[in-house]
Amino acid sequence: MNKNKIPVVVLISGRGSNLQSIIEAMQHQQLDIDIKAVISNRPDATGLEKARAAGIPAITVDHQQFANRHDFDLALQKSIDRYHPELLVLAGFMRILGEDFVNHYLGRMLNIHPSLLPRYPGLNTHQRALDNKDRWHGASIHFVTSELDGGPVVLQVRLPVLEDDDQESLAERVLQQEHKLYCQAIQWFAEKRLILHQGQAYLDGNKITQPVIMDAKLDRNLTS
């Protein structure tokens, strides 16, 4: 682990399951990050309590208090930039962000999406995978660009869809893998191994032409 920890701001909208796993990994010295703040667009997001319990500033920028997306984006950006983050982590943040906002953080904003992108951008990914009788499902980490769930995918985890899976069981199994997946990508970024350059993602200097696949059966060391 590096002595220098990069400042991070995490955006959430809900219960903060991925946030909690990131906090725990940070507390166990598994991530070279320092979470400066957790910001939610929903004042009732239970993930804010997880931040407070860890001694992390928990802030609400309620999208319902703004007349339009542009005004919300400006207020959100102002709140974020107070902390000068090197990385912005979207962990279940359920608002579409405008192009100006995205470009302001381009190359230093990651998102997790519960599907094997480019399959199933948007919502209801688990049910869509079941409806299409997919054999495999999973989650993806990608750099955020102005295209919804369309930025370069850097890391994925795949797991088989079981015959008796329903939406809830499939979602739960994917979520369990998301925690390790996101921590891995964040650590790569903190170590400056993972970058976005001219619209392309690179890992250890090599262009990522196909997402790196993390084996769902393995609990690999985060620095591997």
Buried (B, 14 or more C-beta within 10 A) or exposed (E): EEEEBBBBBBBBBBBBBBBBBBBBBBEEEBBBBBBBBBBBBBEEBEBBEBBEEBEBBBBBBEBEEBEEBEEBBBBBBEBBEEBEBBBBBBBBBBBEBBEEBBEBBBBBBBBBBBBBBEBBBEEEBBBBBBEEEBEEBBBBBBBBBBEEBBBBBBBBBBBEBEEEBEBEEBBEBBBBBBBBBBBBBBBBBBBEEBBBEEEEBBBEEEEBEEBBEBEBEEEEEBEE
